[in-house]
Amino acid sequence: MLKLIDGGFVYNDRFGFGLSTLNTLRLFAAYLGVILLWATTPLAIKWSAEGAGFIFGAALRMSIGTLCVFLILAGSRKGLPLHKRAIKTYLAVALQIYGAMMAVYWSARFIPSGWVSVIFGLAPFMTAMLSAIFLQEKSLSPTKILSYFLGIGGLAMMFSSAIELNEKAIQGMVGVLLGAFLHSLSAVCIKRIDGKLPAMTQVAGGLLIAMPLYLCSWFYLDQAQWPAVLPMRSLLAIVYLGIVATTLGFALYYYVLTHLSATNVAMITIISPVLALMLGHFVNGETLTIKVAVGTSMILAALIAHQFIERRQKIRLRHQQEGA
């Protein structure tokens, strides 16, 4: 709701963001953009590896993204801070850009694209636990612990479905879980460092560290081989990932992460798994089994319980205290 304070309207956010109306709208648009990008990225990652090694697809994507990001920085005439907290922030960002993304790229070859987003939906649980340890956020409670067990049950259902596919599918799920953990660890580290850097600066610094790692991985693990044939769909997917998902996606993500708590940012994973599953099913012909549907529903239900039930309890308690 809007309240008139000191002659101007300020958004009185019931969720405690404490932002002006314009900033709230910007944040909402960025939040929605990240959801849509995260929903389309798993399928694009899968397509990008067709006809080329997954390392080549990841390295080319990040090369395109790095070029775009630094062109934007050059156009805005903004330098890259190199003070101690800035460098720590870049290292934390690189953990996500290289560590988490490499795990996902490796894993996406073995499981349907929609599964990547669903399994990544467990990131809020990992983020909450890490935030409780490193940020002293009150992110562990009976309600949330109960939601963790529900999420684990959903993951177990997904594993059961993976067993029916093949052994590689299980490896793919484990790989995505590792990626989700590194992603969560990166987010918590960035919040803990609190470098107060613009989103694009964080992305640029992270890419500056991650890009050499991608090139080294391509050189040593893939012998720097270029694909003999690169299908048009793969090329378009790589270009989309480089220009849109990397440049715009990371900038929006770190903009949101700068303004919201780590656990609130992780809630993006509630909506994107459903969109990713539908996209993989209708666009890529991926099978949507009952077990996958049940497992996904359990994970999403756990996410909703994890975030919204306790939030409603806090709001109700605050209203009772205000009315007393």
Backbone bond lengths (Angstrom), bond angles and torsions (degrees), N, CA, C in turn:
res aa  C-N    CA-C-N  psi(-1)  N-CA   C-N-CA  omega(-1)  CA-C   N-CA-C  phi
1 M - - - 1.451 - - 1.520 109.95 -
2 L 1.370 117.34 162.73 1.447 122.14 -179.22 1.520 110.23 -103.10
3 K 1.323 115.70 137.55 1.459 120.47 176.86 1.523 107.91 -126.13
4 L 1.344 116.27 143.28 1.446 121.71 178.80 1.523 108.94 -87.79
5 I 1.346 115.00 113.19 1.462 120.32 -178.37 1.515 108.69 -130.13
6 D 1.348 116.08 123.64 1.461 121.90 177.60 1.526 111.50 53.29
7 G 1.328 115.44 44.44 1.453 120.04 174.49 1.513 114.54 78.19
8 G 1.335 119.58 4.33 1.465 121.22 179.99 1.513 110.52 -138.20
9 F 1.336 114.63 158.59 1.454 119.39 -179.61 1.517 110.12 -88.10
10 V 1.325 115.31 133.37 1.453 121.85 177.54 1.511 108.01 -126.69
11 Y 1.288 115.56 137.97 1.463 120.49 179.82 1.518 109.53 -74.59
12 N 1.341 115.54 117.48 1.458 120.79 176.94 1.522 107.74 -91.03
13 D 1.298 115.10 87.99 1.449 122.12 -172.17 1.520 111.22 -74.47
14 R 1.325 116.78 120.97 1.461 120.95 -178.75 1.524 111.54 -67.88
15 F 1.339 116.50 -16.31 1.453 119.65 178.22 1.511 112.21 -93.94
16 G 1.331 116.79 1.52 1.447 118.94 172.49 1.506 115.85 83.90
17 F 1.350 118.42 20.49 1.451 119.43 -179.63 1.523 111.36 -72.70
18 G 1.368 117.46 -32.79 1.449 121.39 178.16 1.519 112.91 65.99
19 L 1.328 117.50 41.60 1.446 121.39 -175.94 1.521 110.82 -111.92
20 S 1.343 116.61 154.98 1.447 120.66 173.48 1.522 109.10 -68.88
21 T 1.354 116.04 164.79 1.460 119.93 -177.76 1.518 111.43 -59.02
22 L 1.324 117.72 -46.35 1.458 121.54 -178.41 1.522 110.94 -64.04
23 N 1.318 116.41 -44.09 1.460 119.77 179.12 1.523 111.64 -65.00
24 T 1.339 115.70 -35.09 1.460 119.59 178.23 1.523 110.87 -65.33
25 L 1.340 116.66 -41.25 1.464 120.64 178.15 1.524 110.80 -65.20
26 R 1.313 116.25 -41.09 1.466 119.88 177.21 1.520 110.62 -62.22
27 L 1.321 115.44 -43.12 1.459 120.23 -178.92 1.520 110.67 -65.69
28 F 1.330 116.50 -39.55 1.465 120.63 178.31 1.524 110.60 -63.42
29 A 1.340 116.97 -43.62 1.460 121.03 179.19 1.522 110.95 -63.16
30 A 1.338 116.24 -41.98 1.465 120.37 178.35 1.523 110.52 -64.78
31 Y 1.327 115.83 -41.61 1.467 121.68 -179.62 1.531 110.36 -61.54
32 L 1.351 115.88 -45.29 1.459 121.12 178.97 1.527 110.66 -64.62
33 G 1.338 115.93 -39.84 1.455 119.69 178.53 1.515 112.55 -61.49
34 V 1.327 116.77 -41.13 1.455 120.51 178.92 1.530 110.59 -64.82
35 I 1.329 116.95 -39.93 1.470 120.43 178.47 1.529 110.65 -59.01
36 L 1.337 116.44 -47.66 1.466 120.47 -178.56 1.527 111.50 -65.93
37 L 1.317 116.19 -40.36 1.464 119.63 179.68 1.523 111.12 -67.09
38 W 1.326 116.84 -41.41 1.457 119.79 179.82 1.525 111.66 -67.83
39 A 1.337 116.75 -26.84 1.460 120.13 178.46 1.529 111.52 -73.77
40 T 1.324 117.68 -33.26 1.461 121.37 -177.07 1.533 113.11 -92.30
41 T 1.326 117.25 -21.22 1.464 120.47 -175.85 1.538 114.06 -61.90
42 P 1.357 120.56 -43.52 1.475 118.49 -178.90 1.520 113.51 -57.46
43 L 1.329 117.42 -43.04 1.464 120.08 179.52 1.527 110.40 -66.92
44 A 1.335 116.77 -40.39 1.465 119.93 178.22 1.533 110.70 -63.61
45 I 1.333 117.29 -38.16 1.465 120.67 177.52 1.528 110.47 -62.79
46 K 1.320 116.19 -43.28 1.467 120.24 -179.94 1.523 110.52 -63.20
47 W 1.324 116.75 -44.47 1.461 120.66 179.60 1.526 111.40 -65.79
48 S 1.333 116.92 -35.64 1.466 119.97 -175.53 1.523 112.49 -65.70
49 A 1.341 116.85 -23.12 1.466 120.83 -178.95 1.526 112.55 -88.34
50 E 1.336 117.96 -4.74 1.460 121.19 179.37 1.524 109.53 -73.29
51 G 1.311 117.16 124.61 1.457 120.74 179.06 1.516 113.54 80.81
52 A 1.324 117.58 -1.51 1.468 121.70 178.60 1.521 108.37 -149.23
53 G 1.302 117.11 157.49 1.455 120.57 177.96 1.514 110.59 -67.34
54 F 1.323 116.32 153.01 1.461 119.45 -178.42 1.522 111.28 -64.04
55 I 1.353 117.24 -31.34 1.464 119.87 179.43 1.526 109.95 -68.62
56 F 1.337 116.47 -40.11 1.464 119.64 178.00 1.525 110.45 -61.66
57 G 1.331 116.35 -45.50 1.462 119.87 179.75 1.518 112.01 -61.05
58 A 1.342 116.17 -42.46 1.463 119.92 179.97 1.522 110.96 -68.06
59 A 1.339 117.25 -43.23 1.463 120.76 -178.12 1.525 111.55 -65.73
60 L 1.330 116.85 -41.95 1.470 119.91 179.47 1.525 110.54 -66.70
61 R 1.324 115.95 -40.35 1.466 119.29 176.71 1.520 111.06 -58.34
62 M 1.321 116.79 -48.87 1.456 120.23 -177.31 1.523 112.08 -68.96
63 S 1.344 116.89 -29.75 1.466 119.64 175.63 1.525 110.20 -64.72
64 I 1.319 116.21 -45.25 1.460 120.43 178.02 1.525 110.18 -63.20
65 G 1.334 116.11 -44.76 1.454 120.19 -179.92 1.513 112.41 -62.58
66 T 1.336 116.42 -41.81 1.468 120.27 179.40 1.516 110.98 -62.07
67 L 1.334 116.84 -44.15 1.470 120.71 178.27 1.523 111.14 -59.81
68 C 1.338 116.51 -45.49 1.474 120.49 -179.06 1.527 111.53 -63.86
69 V 1.324 116.35 -44.73 1.464 120.20 -177.13 1.522 111.08 -63.80
70 F 1.320 117.40 -43.86 1.461 119.21 -178.06 1.525 112.40 -74.10
71 L 1.335 117.54 -26.44 1.464 119.72 171.72 1.523 110.56 -65.97
72 I 1.324 116.40 -39.48 1.463 120.78 177.69 1.522 110.45 -65.43
73 L 1.323 116.85 -43.74 1.463 120.15 178.29 1.521 111.41 -62.94
74 A 1.347 115.81 -40.94 1.464 119.53 179.58 1.527 110.50 -65.01
75 G 1.344 116.17 -39.60 1.453 119.84 179.23 1.513 112.79 -66.53
76 S 1.320 116.50 -33.17 1.468 120.63 179.31 1.525 112.19 -86.64
77 R 1.344 115.81 -4.31 1.468 122.12 178.72 1.531 112.28 57.92
78 K 1.322 114.38 38.06 1.461 119.31 177.52 1.526 109.31 -104.70
79 G 1.312 115.91 131.78 1.449 120.19 178.33 1.513 111.37 -82.02
80 L 1.313 114.80 179.37 1.458 121.33 179.81 1.528 108.05 -111.62
81 P 1.332 117.52 105.08 1.469 119.82 -179.07 1.526 111.17 -58.28
82 L 1.314 116.12 142.88 1.462 120.81 -178.32 1.530 112.08 -125.97
83 H 1.339 116.52 24.51 1.446 118.25 175.98 1.531 109.83 -74.55
84 K 1.323 116.78 172.93 1.452 122.17 -169.89 1.533 112.70 -58.69
85 R 1.342 117.12 -47.11 1.462 119.53 -178.03 1.519 111.18 -68.99
86 A 1.333 117.46 -32.19 1.456 120.74 177.76 1.524 110.70 -64.13
87 I 1.323 116.37 -46.10 1.472 120.44 -179.64 1.531 110.60 -63.21
88 K 1.329 116.42 -40.82 1.467 119.62 176.68 1.522 110.62 -61.20
89 T 1.341 116.47 -39.98 1.464 120.73 178.58 1.521 110.78 -63.55
90 Y 1.326 117.42 -43.88 1.461 120.98 179.35 1.528 111.32 -60.83
91 L 1.332 115.99 -39.94 1.467 119.78 178.49 1.527 110.59 -64.05
92 A 1.336 116.35 -40.39 1.465 120.36 178.96 1.525 110.81 -66.33
93 V 1.329 116.66 -39.69 1.470 120.74 177.54 1.526 110.25 -65.52
94 A 1.335 116.88 -41.57 1.463 120.94 179.54 1.522 111.75 -62.37
95 L 1.328 116.50 -30.45 1.466 120.14 176.89 1.521 110.25 -59.64
96 Q 1.319 116.32 -37.90 1.460 120.61 178.33 1.529 111.53 -78.23
97 I 1.340 116.39 -46.61 1.456 120.52 -175.20 1.530 111.67 -65.74
98 Y 1.337 116.62 -39.43 1.465 118.77 -179.43 1.533 111.43 -96.99
99 G 1.322 117.47 -56.69 1.458 120.28 -174.08 1.518 113.36 -61.52
100 A 1.336 116.21 -56.91 1.463 119.98 -177.19 1.523 111.41 -65.93
101 M 1.337 117.22 -42.88 1.459 120.00 -176.22 1.523 111.96 -69.06
102 M 1.323 118.32 -37.36 1.462 119.76 177.61 1.526 110.78 -64.31
103 A 1.325 116.50 -39.11 1.464 119.96 177.56 1.523 110.67 -62.37
104 V 1.330 116.67 -41.06 1.463 120.69 -179.84 1.521 110.80 -69.19
105 Y 1.334 117.54 -43.44 1.465 120.79 179.81 1.525 110.78 -60.29
106 W 1.330 115.96 -43.57 1.461 119.44 178.93 1.524 110.74 -62.74
107 S 1.315 116.85 -41.66 1.465 121.95 -173.63 1.514 113.32 -76.72
108 A 1.348 117.57 -31.44 1.462 121.22 -173.73 1.520 112.89 -62.72
109 R 1.321 117.15 -16.61 1.471 120.00 179.00 1.521 112.33 -72.13
110 F 1.342 117.19 -21.22 1.458 120.63 -169.79 1.530 114.18 -107.34
111 I 1.313 117.90 -11.46 1.466 120.58 -177.49 1.527 109.51 -132.53
112 P 1.345 117.72 158.06 1.464 120.07 176.14 1.524 110.86 -58.67
113 S 1.320 116.42 147.94 1.463 120.53 -175.15 1.524 112.17 -59.62
114 G 1.337 117.19 -37.19 1.461 119.79 -179.16 1.512 112.92 -62.72
115 W 1.330 116.74 -29.75 1.462 120.20 179.85 1.529 111.51 -64.07
116 V 1.334 116.28 -33.34 1.466 119.84 -178.79 1.520 110.03 -57.54
117 S 1.327 115.68 -46.84 1.462 119.83 -178.74 1.517 111.77 -68.48
118 V 1.337 117.14 -37.56 1.469 120.81 179.78 1.529 110.74 -63.93
119 I 1.329 116.32 -48.12 1.465 120.05 -178.80 1.521 110.31 -66.15
120 F 1.324 116.23 -35.97 1.460 120.33 176.67 1.528 110.38 -64.80
121 G 1.337 116.33 -16.94 1.455 120.05 177.10 1.514 113.01 -63.70
122 L 1.326 116.88 -14.47 1.460 120.75 176.93 1.524 112.10 -79.77
123 A 1.321 117.05 -4.67 1.464 120.74 179.90 1.532 113.40 -57.33
124 P 1.350 120.12 -38.36 1.470 118.68 178.25 1.521 113.44 -58.32
125 F 1.346 117.09 -36.37 1.456 119.62 179.13 1.533 110.07 -66.32
126 M 1.320 115.37 -44.98 1.458 119.25 177.82 1.522 110.87 -63.63
127 T 1.332 115.84 -41.09 1.466 120.74 179.69 1.522 110.87 -63.42
128 A 1.326 116.53 -41.86 1.460 120.42 -179.03 1.522 110.98 -63.08
129 M 1.315 116.23 -43.41 1.461 119.55 -179.91 1.522 111.30 -66.05
130 L 1.328 116.25 -44.11 1.458 119.94 179.19 1.527 111.12 -67.04
131 S 1.351 117.29 -36.17 1.458 120.98 178.77 1.522 111.02 -66.84
132 A 1.330 116.08 -37.51 1.463 119.39 177.96 1.523 111.00 -64.57
133 I 1.327 116.48 -33.47 1.468 120.62 -178.35 1.526 111.40 -79.91
134 F 1.341 116.76 -47.54 1.461 120.47 -169.83 1.528 114.30 -100.38
135 L 1.342 117.67 -26.35 1.462 120.49 -177.29 1.517 112.96 -109.29
136 Q 1.330 116.84 -2.34 1.455 122.22 -177.67 1.527 112.20 56.43
137 E 1.351 116.07 27.11 1.461 119.44 174.62 1.529 108.34 -73.85
138 K 1.334 116.22 143.34 1.459 120.71 178.17 1.525 108.36 -82.54
139 S 1.317 114.85 71.82 1.454 120.43 -173.73 1.527 113.05 -108.31
140 L 1.347 116.66 5.03 1.458 120.63 176.02 1.524 108.70 -118.54
141 S 1.302 116.05 127.45 1.457 122.02 -178.94 1.526 107.43 -155.70
142 P 1.347 117.43 167.63 1.472 118.95 179.61 1.525 112.83 -55.86
143 T 1.347 116.69 -42.28 1.461 119.53 -179.51 1.527 110.81 -62.56
144 K 1.322 116.11 -43.56 1.452 119.50 -177.57 1.522 111.66 -73.37
145 I 1.302 116.79 -35.64 1.469 119.18 176.96 1.525 110.01 -63.20
146 L 1.355 116.02 -38.77 1.459 120.02 176.28 1.524 110.51 -62.13
147 S 1.342 115.93 -38.91 1.465 119.63 179.52 1.530 110.80 -66.71
148 Y 1.333 117.33 -29.68 1.456 120.21 178.43 1.528 110.57 -63.71
149 F 1.325 115.59 -42.32 1.459 119.24 179.28 1.529 110.74 -65.00
150 L 1.329 116.89 -36.67 1.456 120.48 176.93 1.525 110.12 -65.06
151 G 1.341 115.84 -41.56 1.456 119.64 177.82 1.511 112.26 -64.78
152 I 1.330 117.01 -39.20 1.469 121.26 177.58 1.525 110.16 -63.92
153 G 1.343 115.72 -37.60 1.463 119.43 176.85 1.516 111.49 -62.71
154 G 1.330 116.48 -41.29 1.462 120.32 176.89 1.515 111.57 -64.25
155 L 1.326 116.11 -39.73 1.465 120.12 178.12 1.521 110.54 -64.74
156 A 1.335 117.05 -39.70 1.459 120.91 177.79 1.528 110.85 -61.40
157 M 1.331 116.00 -38.23 1.459 119.98 177.63 1.528 110.77 -64.96
158 M 1.339 116.40 -39.19 1.458 120.56 177.33 1.534 110.38 -65.15
159 F 1.325 116.86 -40.50 1.465 120.51 177.22 1.529 110.77 -62.09
160 S 1.325 116.02 -39.12 1.459 119.98 178.40 1.522 110.78 -61.03
161 S 1.313 115.94 -40.26 1.461 120.23 177.94 1.525 111.02 -68.71
162 A 1.348 116.31 -35.21 1.460 120.26 179.63 1.524 111.09 -66.19
163 I 1.334 116.34 -37.52 1.467 120.49 179.51 1.523 110.07 -59.62
164 E 1.340 116.29 -35.28 1.467 120.64 -179.83 1.525 111.35 -70.39
165 L 1.337 117.09 -22.81 1.464 119.69 177.74 1.522 110.19 -78.78
166 N 1.321 116.75 -76.00 1.462 121.53 177.87 1.521 109.20 -171.16
167 E 1.327 115.77 174.86 1.458 120.69 -178.33 1.522 111.32 -64.90
168 K 1.322 116.95 -33.70 1.461 121.12 179.90 1.525 111.47 -62.45
169 A 1.327 116.73 -32.99 1.465 119.79 -179.69 1.526 110.89 -64.15
170 I 1.325 116.75 -37.41 1.465 120.48 177.15 1.526 109.91 -64.96
171 Q 1.334 116.70 -42.96 1.455 120.40 177.06 1.529 110.75 -60.62
172 G 1.335 115.47 -39.10 1.455 119.79 178.29 1.519 112.21 -62.61
173 M 1.337 116.47 -41.65 1.461 120.48 178.77 1.526 111.09 -64.30
174 V 1.332 116.56 -43.22 1.470 120.87 178.91 1.529 109.84 -62.44
175 G 1.327 116.29 -40.26 1.455 120.35 178.83 1.512 112.52 -62.91
176 V 1.336 117.04 -41.56 1.467 120.48 178.74 1.526 110.45 -67.80
177 L 1.330 116.66 -36.86 1.466 119.88 175.54 1.527 110.97 -60.37
178 L 1.328 116.37 -41.48 1.465 120.31 176.35 1.527 110.09 -62.32
179 G 1.325 116.30 -42.89 1.456 119.94 178.17 1.519 112.04 -61.52
180 A 1.337 116.89 -40.78 1.461 120.82 178.80 1.524 110.96 -64.39
181 F 1.331 116.56 -39.46 1.466 120.03 178.63 1.525 111.01 -64.72
182 L 1.335 117.62 -45.84 1.465 121.01 179.70 1.526 110.66 -64.45
183 H 1.328 116.08 -36.88 1.466 120.85 176.45 1.530 110.40 -61.81
184 S 1.327 116.69 -46.29 1.461 121.18 -179.81 1.523 111.04 -65.90
185 L 1.330 116.63 -42.81 1.456 121.20 179.02 1.525 110.72 -61.02
186 S 1.324 116.72 -40.55 1.462 121.41 177.78 1.523 111.08 -61.58
187 A 1.337 116.53 -46.21 1.467 120.72 -178.90 1.525 111.46 -61.35
188 V 1.325 116.53 -43.71 1.461 120.51 -178.99 1.531 110.50 -67.32
189 C 1.314 116.72 -39.62 1.473 120.00 178.30 1.523 111.06 -62.53
190 I 1.323 116.48 -41.04 1.470 120.29 179.63 1.524 110.30 -63.66
191 K 1.337 116.33 -42.16 1.467 119.62 178.43 1.525 110.83 -66.28
192 R 1.317 116.95 -37.12 1.459 120.82 -179.27 1.527 111.31 -69.09
193 I 1.327 117.19 -40.43 1.467 121.35 179.19 1.526 110.45 -67.57
194 D 1.350 115.53 -41.40 1.471 122.02 177.62 1.535 110.77 52.14
195 G 1.329 114.96 56.70 1.458 120.06 -178.08 1.507 114.80 -73.33
196 K 1.364 117.77 -11.66 1.466 123.20 179.06 1.534 111.02 54.14
197 L 1.327 115.49 45.87 1.456 121.13 178.98 1.525 109.89 -102.32
198 P 1.335 118.50 147.11 1.469 120.68 174.99 1.523 110.66 -58.79
199 A 1.332 115.73 151.84 1.461 120.32 -175.60 1.524 111.89 -57.47
200 M 1.350 117.18 -46.20 1.461 119.79 -177.45 1.526 111.49 -65.37
201 T 1.315 117.25 -32.11 1.456 121.29 177.35 1.524 110.25 -66.42
202 Q 1.330 116.45 -41.84 1.460 120.08 177.32 1.522 111.05 -60.85
203 V 1.336 116.43 -43.84 1.461 120.62 -179.91 1.525 110.61 -63.75
204 A 1.336 116.35 -44.71 1.464 120.66 -178.78 1.526 110.92 -61.59
205 G 1.331 116.40 -46.53 1.455 119.55 179.29 1.512 112.41 -63.60
206 G 1.342 116.64 -40.42 1.459 120.29 178.56 1.524 112.16 -65.29
207 L 1.342 115.95 -41.14 1.465 119.99 178.47 1.520 111.74 -66.56
208 L 1.312 116.26 -35.03 1.466 120.27 179.74 1.526 110.98 -61.20
209 I 1.329 116.39 -32.16 1.469 120.62 177.51 1.529 110.99 -86.08
210 A 1.335 116.06 -39.77 1.462 119.81 -174.88 1.526 112.97 -74.59
211 M 1.326 117.55 -33.07 1.461 120.61 -174.75 1.527 112.82 -59.26
212 P 1.337 119.76 -47.48 1.477 118.94 176.77 1.530 112.62 -60.54
213 L 1.325 116.61 -32.83 1.465 119.94 178.70 1.529 110.77 -66.58
214 Y 1.332 116.96 -39.33 1.463 120.69 176.36 1.528 110.92 -63.50
215 L 1.329 116.05 -44.83 1.461 119.88 -178.90 1.526 111.18 -64.92
216 C 1.338 116.46 -40.50 1.468 119.84 176.99 1.525 111.10 -64.22
217 S 1.328 116.73 -39.77 1.466 120.65 178.35 1.519 110.32 -63.36
218 W 1.318 116.51 -42.45 1.465 120.54 179.15 1.523 110.90 -64.70
219 F 1.340 115.91 -38.86 1.466 120.53 -177.26 1.525 111.25 -71.81
220 Y 1.327 117.41 -45.92 1.462 120.46 -173.12 1.527 113.65 -87.10
221 L 1.338 116.88 -33.09 1.465 119.33 -177.01 1.517 112.80 -95.20
222 D 1.317 116.87 -25.87 1.467 120.81 -177.62 1.522 111.94 -118.18
223 Q 1.335 116.60 7.79 1.475 122.37 -179.51 1.527 112.45 54.24
224 A 1.320 116.52 27.94 1.473 122.64 177.16 1.529 111.94 53.48
225 Q 1.314 116.63 37.80 1.460 120.85 -178.28 1.523 111.57 -83.76
226 W 1.329 114.88 133.13 1.459 120.46 172.60 1.527 108.15 -87.30
227 P 1.318 118.43 143.37 1.468 120.10 179.28 1.524 110.88 -66.54
228 A 1.328 115.34 140.28 1.467 119.77 178.48 1.518 110.52 -63.79
229 V 1.324 115.82 -40.54 1.467 121.43 178.14 1.522 108.22 -135.51
230 L 1.310 116.06 131.48 1.460 120.61 177.89 1.525 108.28 -117.84
231 P 1.336 117.67 104.34 1.467 120.46 -178.42 1.528 111.39 -56.60
232 M 1.330 114.71 149.60 1.461 119.82 -178.42 1.520 111.19 -58.79
233 R 1.342 117.64 -38.53 1.460 120.09 179.86 1.519 111.23 -62.83
234 S 1.323 116.37 -38.63 1.462 120.19 178.26 1.523 110.55 -66.53
235 L 1.333 116.51 -43.91 1.456 120.33 -179.73 1.522 111.10 -62.21
236 L 1.332 116.81 -44.48 1.466 120.38 178.96 1.524 111.12 -64.03
237 A 1.342 116.37 -37.44 1.463 119.84 178.71 1.526 110.54 -65.04
238 I 1.333 116.84 -41.13 1.467 120.54 179.54 1.520 110.59 -65.47
239 V 1.329 116.46 -43.09 1.470 120.21 178.83 1.525 110.45 -63.13
240 Y 1.337 116.53 -42.93 1.471 120.23 177.48 1.522 110.87 -60.91
241 L 1.317 116.24 -45.28 1.464 119.90 -179.77 1.529 111.04 -64.80
242 G 1.331 117.12 -37.96 1.458 120.15 -177.61 1.510 113.09 -72.49
243 I 1.336 116.41 -45.87 1.467 120.26 -175.11 1.527 112.02 -83.25
244 V 1.326 115.82 -47.23 1.471 119.60 -173.30 1.527 111.70 -91.08
245 A 1.342 117.25 -58.44 1.467 120.22 -173.35 1.520 112.05 -66.75
246 T 1.333 117.00 -39.99 1.469 119.40 -178.22 1.523 111.06 -80.77
247 T 1.320 116.78 -56.65 1.468 120.49 -175.35 1.520 111.52 -65.92
248 L 1.331 116.38 -58.05 1.468 120.30 -177.52 1.522 111.13 -77.30
249 G 1.341 116.02 -42.80 1.452 120.01 -174.76 1.516 113.25 -62.81
250 F 1.334 117.29 -49.31 1.459 120.21 179.94 1.521 111.21 -65.81
251 A 1.343 116.54 -37.83 1.465 119.40 179.46 1.528 110.54 -63.06
252 L 1.337 116.81 -44.40 1.465 120.38 178.61 1.528 110.51 -64.96
253 Y 1.336 115.94 -42.19 1.464 119.75 -178.53 1.517 111.30 -61.37
254 Y 1.326 117.70 -47.11 1.460 119.76 -177.64 1.527 112.00 -75.07
255 Y 1.340 116.71 -23.30 1.466 119.86 171.81 1.526 109.43 -65.88
256 V 1.338 115.98 -46.97 1.457 120.96 178.29 1.528 110.58 -63.85
257 L 1.334 116.29 -43.58 1.463 120.87 -178.06 1.521 111.36 -62.61
258 T 1.342 116.70 -33.27 1.459 120.93 -179.99 1.523 111.63 -66.90
259 H 1.344 116.96 -31.81 1.463 120.87 -172.45 1.523 114.05 -101.83
260 L 1.326 118.27 -12.86 1.462 120.55 -178.42 1.526 110.13 -125.04
261 S 1.323 115.65 163.17 1.460 119.63 176.82 1.522 109.46 -68.07
262 A 1.332 116.02 158.06 1.462 120.77 -178.24 1.526 111.43 -59.83
263 T 1.328 117.18 -38.02 1.466 119.32 -178.69 1.525 111.80 -71.17
264 N 1.350 118.31 -33.96 1.457 120.85 176.62 1.520 110.83 -66.57
265 V 1.310 116.98 -40.13 1.460 120.56 178.21 1.524 110.14 -62.35
266 A 1.317 116.68 -39.33 1.463 120.91 -178.08 1.526 111.97 -64.65
267 M 1.333 118.04 -16.54 1.459 120.66 -179.97 1.526 112.43 -69.50
268 I 1.320 117.18 -11.65 1.462 120.65 174.29 1.518 110.49 -54.94
269 T 1.319 115.89 -29.49 1.458 121.02 -176.00 1.526 112.87 -74.83
270 I 1.332 118.74 2.18 1.465 119.67 176.28 1.524 110.76 -76.17
271 I 1.322 116.77 -43.06 1.462 121.12 -173.27 1.520 112.05 -90.83
272 S 1.323 117.19 -40.74 1.467 120.21 -173.90 1.531 113.88 -59.72
273 P 1.359 121.18 -34.20 1.470 118.50 178.48 1.518 113.77 -61.07
274 V 1.329 116.52 -40.44 1.464 119.76 179.94 1.521 110.23 -63.94
275 L 1.330 116.45 -45.48 1.463 120.53 179.32 1.529 110.87 -63.59
276 A 1.331 116.56 -40.16 1.461 120.16 -179.21 1.530 111.50 -66.29
277 L 1.335 117.14 -40.66 1.463 120.66 177.61 1.523 111.50 -62.30
278 M 1.338 115.89 -44.47 1.457 119.70 179.90 1.526 110.88 -65.27
279 L 1.306 116.24 -40.44 1.465 120.85 179.42 1.523 110.58 -63.74
280 G 1.332 116.33 -46.49 1.458 119.61 179.05 1.519 112.23 -62.77
281 H 1.330 116.71 -37.15 1.471 121.60 -178.54 1.528 111.58 -69.99
282 F 1.318 116.44 -48.94 1.472 119.76 -173.27 1.528 113.29 -85.55
283 V 1.325 117.22 -29.38 1.466 119.97 -176.45 1.522 111.93 -95.92
284 N 1.347 116.31 -37.57 1.464 119.67 -175.02 1.524 113.22 -109.66
285 G 1.334 117.36 2.65 1.456 120.76 177.16 1.510 114.52 67.48
286 E 1.340 117.90 27.76 1.459 121.42 -179.46 1.528 110.09 -79.03
287 T 1.323 115.86 138.01 1.462 121.41 -176.71 1.524 110.94 -70.87
288 L 1.315 116.04 134.42 1.462 121.81 177.74 1.522 107.91 -114.30
289 T 1.336 116.70 94.99 1.459 121.65 -175.84 1.529 110.94 -84.05
290 I 1.326 114.92 168.42 1.456 120.94 177.99 1.527 110.38 -62.74
291 K 1.335 116.50 -42.74 1.462 119.88 -179.48 1.524 111.49 -62.27
292 V 1.321 116.06 -41.33 1.469 119.77 177.94 1.522 110.30 -63.80
293 A 1.334 116.27 -42.90 1.454 120.47 179.85 1.535 111.18 -63.63
294 V 1.335 116.55 -43.07 1.468 120.59 179.71 1.522 110.26 -66.80
295 G 1.325 116.75 -45.61 1.456 120.31 179.37 1.516 111.99 -60.98
296 T 1.331 116.30 -42.33 1.466 120.73 177.41 1.520 110.85 -62.64
297 S 1.330 116.45 -44.02 1.467 120.84 179.94 1.520 111.32 -61.19
298 M 1.330 116.87 -40.47 1.468 120.57 179.45 1.530 111.13 -65.44
299 I 1.342 116.29 -41.74 1.464 119.60 179.39 1.528 110.52 -66.02
300 L 1.330 116.99 -42.86 1.465 119.57 -179.94 1.528 111.03 -67.86
301 A 1.339 116.61 -38.20 1.469 119.52 176.63 1.522 110.48 -62.84
302 A 1.325 116.23 -39.37 1.461 120.19 177.37 1.518 111.20 -63.50
303 L 1.338 116.37 -39.77 1.459 120.34 178.80 1.524 111.40 -63.89
304 I 1.333 115.99 -42.16 1.469 120.27 179.39 1.527 110.26 -64.15
305 A 1.319 115.91 -44.87 1.471 119.66 178.16 1.520 110.30 -63.56
306 H 1.314 115.09 -40.02 1.467 121.82 -178.22 1.513 112.25 -58.26
307 Q 1.328 116.34 -38.07 1.453 119.41 -172.52 1.523 113.54 -104.58
308 F 1.336 116.78 -48.80 1.453 119.10 -165.90 1.526 114.74 -87.87
309 I 1.330 118.20 -35.62 1.457 119.16 -177.14 1.522 110.60 -63.32
310 E 1.340 115.96 -49.65 1.459 117.78 -179.49 1.524 111.50 -66.96
311 R 1.335 116.84 -33.83 1.463 119.65 178.49 1.527 110.26 -62.85
312 R 1.328 116.90 -41.51 1.463 120.56 177.54 1.528 110.34 -63.76
313 Q 1.328 116.41 -37.69 1.463 119.42 178.53 1.525 111.06 -64.32
314 K 1.326 116.81 -40.11 1.464 120.39 178.97 1.520 111.25 -66.36
315 I 1.343 115.97 -41.00 1.467 119.62 179.19 1.520 110.26 -64.00
316 R 1.350 116.51 -42.97 1.466 120.27 179.89 1.532 110.32 -64.09
317 L 1.326 116.92 -41.59 1.453 120.35 179.05 1.523 111.27 -64.51
318 R 1.326 117.58 -39.43 1.451 120.72 179.31 1.523 111.15 -65.99
319 H 1.322 116.14 -39.62 1.474 119.62 178.38 1.522 110.48 -65.50
320 Q 1.335 116.89 -38.21 1.457 120.04 178.46 1.542 111.00 -65.12
321 Q 1.322 116.10 -39.63 1.461 120.83 178.72 1.530 111.59 -67.64
322 E 1.343 116.13 -37.86 1.461 120.42 178.72 1.523 111.15 -69.05
323 G 1.347 115.88 -32.06 1.457 119.01 -178.76 1.512 113.71 -82.59
324 A 1.333 115.84 -13.73 1.461 120.07 -178.04 1.520 111.64 -73.57
